[in-house]
Amino acid sequence: MKSFSPTHPTLLDTLAPGGSLIRAAGFALAGSLLLALSAKAQVPFWPVPMTMQSLVIMMLGMAYGSRLAMATVLLYLAEGMAGLPVFAGTGAGFAYMTGPTAGYLVGFVMAAGLIGWLAERGWDRSPVKAVAAMSIGHALLFIPGVAWLAVLFGMDKAVAVGLTPFVAATLLKTALGAALMHAAWTVVARRSQNRG
């Protein structure tokens, strides 16, 4: 069972140590707000708009670790289920969450959890491993997303509208996310050296 325990502190644990429930709730709320903002920064596509959410999901997983990242995404989904305007566009509530984006919303939770798990094992500290982790995370996001679109519209259309248009942006977001994590850990290392 030891191999399932985190072996590296996350970026959040390094910058803001502490394990209180209030601290976790505060960061989860902040992360859910960031997700809501990233949903509004979008390029219109049908049936699923392209947003900055996948980048934020990857960054939350890397920075927060598996449990807090998943809790943050679940809080975000609960906000949307409650009718708050947190999703892309103007939709919210149960109808939105069972529409074309439903598979991607499930993928958000899966990706955040796995990316966080990998970060807890040091994958966030190497640019190459960060790219690999975020690539896996994006795959976990697209698999249920495209699968649900295939149920609604058929596989050919699901791939054509739910995957192909997003490949280039996904590659860019993956590279950007890895670069941001590398920069963050570089700053942390410099701060530690200056204190020492």
C-alpha positions in Angstrom: 0.0 0.0 0.0 3.0 2.3 0.5 3.2 2.9 -3.3 -0.3 4.5 -3.3 0.8 7.2 -0.7 2.0 10.6 -2.0 5.8 10.7 -2.2 6.3 14.4 -3.1 4.6 17.5 -1.7 2.4 19.3 -4.2 3.1 22.8 -5.3 0.3 24.0 -3.0 1.6 22.1 0.0 5.1 23.6 -0.7 3.8 27.1 -1.0 1.0 27.0 1.6 1.7 24.1 4.0 -1.1 23.0 6.3 -3.8 20.5 6.3 -6.9 22.1 7.8 -10.3 21.6 6.3 -10.8 25.4 6.1 -7.7 25.7 4.1 -8.8 22.9 1.7 -12.3 24.4 1.4 -10.8 27.9 0.6 -8.5 26.5 -2.1 -11.3 24.3 -3.5 -13.6 27.4 -3.8 -10.8 29.4 -5.4 -10.2 26.6 -7.9 -13.9 26.3 -8.7 -14.0 30.0 -9.4 -11.0 29.8 -11.6 -12.7 26.9 -13.5 -15.8 29.1 -13.9 -13.8 32.0 -15.3 -11.9 29.6 -17.7 -15.2 28.3 -19.0 -16.1 31.8 -20.1 -12.9 32.3 -22.0 -13.9 30.4 -25.1 -13.8 30.0 -28.8 -17.2 29.1 -30.2 -17.5 25.5 -31.5 -20.6 23.3 -31.8 -21.6 21.2 -30.0 -18.9 21.7 -27.4 -17.2 25.1 -27.1 -13.4 25.3 -26.8 -12.5 26.8 -23.5 -9.4 27.2 -21.3 -10.9 24.7 -18.8 -8.7 21.8 -19.7 -5.6 23.8 -19.0 -7.0 24.9 -15.6 -8.0 21.2 -14.9 -4.4 20.1 -15.6 -2.9 22.9 -13.5 -5.2 22.2 -10.6 -4.3 18.6 -10.7 -0.6 19.4 -10.8 -0.7 22.1 -8.1 -3.3 20.6 -5.7 -2.8 16.9 -5.9 -5.4 14.2 -6.5 -7.8 14.6 -3.6 -8.1 18.4 -3.5 -8.2 18.7 -7.3 -11.0 16.2 -7.6 -12.9 17.9 -4.7 -12.4 21.2 -6.5 -13.9 19.9 -9.8 -16.7 18.2 -7.9 -17.5 21.5 -6.2 -17.5 23.2 -9.6 -19.9 20.6 -11.0 -22.1 21.0 -7.9 -22.2 24.7 -8.5 -23.3 24.1 -12.0 -25.9 21.5 -11.0 -27.3 24.1 -8.5 -27.9 26.5 -11.4 -25.0 28.8 -11.0 -23.6 30.2 -14.3 -20.3 28.5 -14.1 -20.3 26.5 -17.4 -19.4 27.6 -20.9 -22.3 29.6 -22.3 -25.5 30.3 -20.4 -26.6 26.8 -19.5 -26.6 25.3 -16.1 -28.5 22.7 -14.1 -29.3 19.0 -14.8 -30.2 19.6 -18.4 -26.9 21.1 -19.2 -25.0 18.4 -17.3 -26.6 15.7 -19.4 -26.2 17.4 -22.7 -23.3 17.2 -25.2 -20.7 18.3 -22.7 -21.6 15.6 -20.1 -18.8 13.3 -21.0 -16.2 16.1 -20.8 -17.5 17.0 -17.3 -16.9 13.4 -16.2 -13.5 13.6 -17.9 -12.7 16.7 -15.8 -13.0 14.7 -12.6 -11.0 11.8 -14.0 -8.2 14.0 -15.4 -7.9 16.1 -12.2 -7.6 12.9 -10.1 -5.0 11.2 -12.2 -2.9 14.3 -12.9 -2.9 15.0 -9.2 -1.8 11.5 -8.4 1.1 11.8 -10.9 2.1 15.1 -9.4 2.2 13.6 -6.0 4.8 11.2 -7.4 7.0 14.0 -8.8 5.7 14.2 -12.4 5.1 17.9 -12.0 8.8 18.6 -11.4 10.1 17.5 -14.8 8.9 19.3 -17.9 9.0 16.0 -19.9 7.0 14.1 -17.2 4.6 17.1 -16.9 4.0 17.0 -20.6 3.4 13.2 -20.4 1.0 13.6 -17.4 -1.0 16.4 -19.1 -1.2 14.4 -22.3 -2.6 11.4 -20.3 -5.0 13.9 -18.5 -6.2 15.3 -21.8 -6.8 11.7 -23.1 -8.9 11.0 -20.0 -10.8 14.1 -20.6 -11.5 13.3 -24.3 -12.3 9.6 -24.0 -15.6 10.0 -22.0 -16.3 13.3 -23.9 -16.1 11.8 -27.3 -17.8 8.6 -26.1 -20.9 10.5 -24.9 -21.0 12.6 -28.1 -20.9 9.3 -30.0 -24.0 8.1 -28.1 -25.8 11.3 -29.0 -24.6 11.8 -32.6 -22.6 8.8 -33.8 -18.9 8.1 -33.7 -17.9 9.8 -36.9 -19.6 13.1 -36.0 -18.3 12.8 -32.4 -14.7 12.6 -33.5 -15.3 15.3 -36.1 -16.8 17.8 -33.7 -15.5 16.7 -30.3 -11.9 15.8 -30.9 -10.4 16.8 -34.2 -11.0 20.6 -33.9 -9.3 20.6 -30.5 -6.1 18.7 -31.2 -3.9 21.7 -31.9 -5.2 23.7 -29.0 -4.7 20.7 -26.7 -1.1 20.4 -27.8 -0.6 24.1 -27.1 -2.3 23.8 -23.7 -0.2 20.8 -22.7 3.0 22.6 -23.6 1.9 25.8 -21.8 0.8 23.9 -18.7 4.2 22.0 -18.5 6.0 25.3 -19.0 4.0 27.0 -16.2 4.7 24.1 -13.8 8.4 24.2 -14.6 8.4 28.0 -14.0 6.6 27.6 -10.7 9.0 25.0 -9.4 11.9 27.1 -10.6 10.7 30.0 -8.5 10.1 27.7 -5.5 13.7 26.4 -5.8 15.1 29.9 -6.0 13.2 31.0 -3.0 14.5 28.0 -1.1 18.1 28.8 -2.1 17.7 32.5 -1.1 16.4 31.4 2.3 19.2 29.0 2.8 
